Amino acid sequence: MTEYYDNLFLRAKIFLFLILIIPLVDLYYGFTNTTCFVDNTNKFTIGLNQYLLTSGFVVIIYLMLMIILLLCILYFPYFRLGNIEAWDKLSNITILNHIVNAFLLIWNVLGGVIVWNFVDSNNCDKILYTYLCVTLILKLFFNFFVIYK
């Protein structure tokens, strides 16, 4: 039985690592970007670095809250299936989940507007611009998947 839990724990670590890659790289590029700039002549006030930093921090904080919730469910007997009051309290998490998903959808649509309309791809680092395009497509796909599941 411990082999089953060891395998499950390994899969959870791999899954968490894969989920955390995009927000961590967003934070890295948000702090170190010096090549891609938003054309501010049209009075669009959100910059590329601001988009990347906000996206990275929101996703990491949200994932940490979900991990803490999962650990509470797994390790505290208060949250076992027999305690209806505890599960009623946890149902408020779904409201938070909907709020965060709605924010991320709107934020990623704004990110798409920023990247595909206001960033000059000729002056931007090709690796960074490719990363932005690919991750925006993945993020938008994930947002729509979560909403329509």
C-alpha positions in Angstrom: 0.0 0.0 0.0 2.9 2.4 0.7 4.1 1.8 -2.9 0.8 3.1 -4.2 1.1 6.3 -2.0 4.7 6.8 -3.0 3.7 6.6 -6.7 0.8 9.0 -6.1 3.1 11.4 -4.3 5.6 11.3 -7.1 2.9 12.0 -9.6 1.6 14.9 -7.5 5.1 16.4 -7.4 5.5 16.1 -11.2 2.1 17.6 -11.7 2.8 20.5 -9.4 6.2 21.1 -11.1 4.5 21.3 -14.5 1.8 23.6 -13.2 4.3 25.9 -11.5 6.6 26.3 -14.6 4.5 28.9 -16.4 3.9 31.2 -13.4 7.5 31.0 -12.4 8.7 31.8 -15.9 6.2 34.6 -16.1 7.7 36.1 -12.9 11.2 35.7 -14.3 10.4 37.5 -17.6 8.3 40.1 -15.7 11.3 41.0 -13.6 14.0 40.7 -16.3 12.3 41.8 -19.5 14.3 44.7 -21.2 13.5 44.0 -24.8 9.7 43.9 -25.2 7.9 47.1 -24.5 4.3 48.2 -25.0 3.6 51.1 -27.2 2.1 53.6 -24.8 1.1 56.1 -27.5 -2.5 54.8 -27.5 -2.9 55.3 -23.7 -3.1 51.6 -22.8 -1.8 51.7 -19.2 -1.1 48.0 -18.6 2.5 47.1 -19.6 3.9 43.7 -20.5 5.9 43.4 -17.3 2.9 44.3 -15.2 0.8 41.6 -17.0 3.5 39.0 -16.4 4.1 39.8 -12.8 0.4 39.9 -11.9 -0.3 36.7 -13.8 2.6 34.9 -12.1 1.8 36.1 -8.6 -2.0 35.4 -8.8 -1.5 31.9 -10.1 1.2 31.0 -7.5 -0.9 32.4 -4.6 -4.0 30.5 -5.9 -2.1 27.3 -6.2 -0.6 27.6 -2.8 -4.1 28.1 -1.3 -5.3 25.0 -3.1 -2.4 23.0 -1.9 -3.0 24.1 1.7 -6.7 23.1 1.3 -5.7 19.7 -0.1 -3.3 19.1 2.8 -6.0 20.1 5.3 -8.4 17.6 3.7 -5.8 14.8 3.7 -4.3 15.3 7.2 -7.0 16.7 9.5 -9.8 14.5 10.6 -12.1 17.5 10.9 -12.4 17.5 7.1 -13.2 13.9 6.7 -16.4 12.9 4.8 -18.5 12.5 7.9 -18.3 16.2 9.0 -20.9 18.0 6.9 -20.2 21.4 8.6 -16.6 21.3 7.5 -17.6 20.6 3.9 -20.1 23.4 4.0 -17.3 25.7 5.0 -15.1 24.3 2.2 -17.9 24.9 -0.4 -17.0 28.6 -0.1 -13.8 27.7 -1.8 -15.8 27.2 -5.0 -16.8 30.8 -4.9 -13.2 31.8 -4.6 -12.4 29.4 -7.5 -14.9 31.1 -9.8 -13.7 34.6 -8.9 -10.0 33.7 -9.6 -10.9 31.9 -12.8 -13.0 34.9 -14.0 -10.1 37.2 -13.2 -7.5 35.1 -14.9 -9.7 34.8 -18.0 -10.1 38.6 -18.2 -6.4 39.1 -17.4 -5.3 36.7 -20.1 -7.5 38.3 -22.7 -5.9 41.6 -21.8 -2.5 39.9 -22.0 -3.5 38.7 -25.5 -4.4 42.3 -26.5 -1.1 43.6 -25.1 1.0 41.0 -26.8 -0.7 40.8 -30.2 -1.6 44.5 -30.6 0.8 46.6 -28.6 4.2 44.8 -28.5 6.5 45.3 -31.4 7.6 41.8 -32.3 10.5 43.1 -34.4 12.2 44.7 -31.3 11.2 41.9 -28.9 13.5 38.9 -28.1 12.3 36.0 -30.3 12.4 33.5 -27.5 10.4 35.8 -25.2 7.8 36.6 -27.9 7.4 32.9 -28.7 7.0 32.1 -25.1 4.3 34.8 -24.7 2.3 33.6 -27.7 2.5 30.0 -26.7 1.6 30.5 -23.1 -1.2 32.9 -23.8 -2.8 30.3 -26.1 -2.3 27.6 -23.4 -3.7 29.9 -20.7 -6.7 30.9 -22.7 -7.4 27.3 -23.6 -7.1 26.3 -19.9 -9.4 29.2 -18.8 -12.1 28.2 -21.3 -11.7 24.5 -20.3 -12.2 25.4 -16.6 -15.2 27.5 -17.3 -16.9 25.0 -19.6 -16.0 21.8 -17.8 
